[in-house]
Amino acid sequence: MNKSRDLKILEAVLFASTEPVLENDLKEKIVNKNKVYLLLKELQNLYSDRGVNLKKTGHHIRFQDMPY
């Protein structure tokens, strides 16, 4: 149950943010802090065929539209 909750929290924070979000800020929001990278990978896979990329730059993460 926490995995699903954590995944939804990460998704919501990333979509709601107008700026890239620091990895540590994402970790603070979820219960399973040690699984943040697995959850981000799951989000990346979930949106890969929806025209949205999960992009990591340095320690910042954001969603961006895929180029067409």
C-alpha positions as CSV (number, residue, x, y, z in Angstrom):
1,M,0.0,0.0,0.0
2,N,2.8,2.4,0.8
3,K,4.4,1.8,-2.6
4,S,1.2,2.9,-4.4
5,R,0.9,5.9,-2.1
6,D,4.5,6.9,-2.5
7,L,4.2,6.5,-6.3
8,K,1.2,8.8,-6.4
9,I,2.9,11.4,-4.2
10,L,6.0,11.5,-6.5
11,E,3.8,11.8,-9.5
12,A,1.7,14.6,-8.0
13,V,4.7,16.6,-6.8
14,L,6.5,16.3,-10.2
15,F,3.4,17.3,-12.2
16,A,2.5,20.1,-9.9
17,S,5.9,21.7,-9.8
18,T,6.8,24.4,-12.3
19,E,10.5,23.8,-11.6
20,P,12.6,20.7,-11.4
21,V,12.4,19.1,-8.0
22,L,15.4,18.1,-5.9
23,E,15.8,14.4,-5.3
24,N,16.1,15.0,-1.5
25,D,12.8,17.0,-1.5
26,L,11.1,14.0,-3.2
27,K,12.5,11.6,-0.6
28,E,11.2,13.8,2.2
29,K,7.6,13.3,0.9
30,I,7.5,9.5,0.8
31,V,7.5,6.7,3.4
32,N,9.9,4.4,1.6
33,K,12.8,6.8,1.1
34,N,15.2,4.1,0.1
35,K,13.0,3.1,-2.8
36,V,12.8,6.6,-4.4
37,Y,14.9,5.5,-7.4
38,L,12.8,2.4,-8.1
39,L,9.6,4.4,-7.8
40,L,11.0,7.1,-10.2
41,K,12.0,4.3,-12.7
42,E,8.4,3.0,-12.4
43,L,7.1,6.5,-13.2
44,Q,9.4,6.8,-16.1
45,N,8.2,3.5,-17.5
46,L,4.6,4.3,-16.8
47,Y,4.8,7.6,-18.8
48,S,7.2,6.5,-21.6
49,D,4.3,5.8,-24.0
50,R,2.3,8.8,-23.0
51,G,4.5,11.5,-24.5
52,V,6.1,12.5,-21.3
53,N,9.7,11.9,-20.2
54,L,11.0,11.8,-16.7
55,K,14.2,13.8,-16.9
56,K,17.0,13.9,-14.3
57,T,19.5,16.8,-14.5
58,G,22.1,16.7,-11.7
59,H,20.1,16.3,-8.5
60,H,16.9,17.7,-10.0
61,I,14.0,15.7,-11.6
62,R,11.1,16.8,-13.7
63,F,8.6,15.7,-16.3
64,Q,9.0,17.1,-19.8
65,D,7.1,16.7,-23.0
66,M,8.7,14.3,-25.5
67,P,9.9,15.9,-28.8
68,Y,7.9,14.9,-31.8
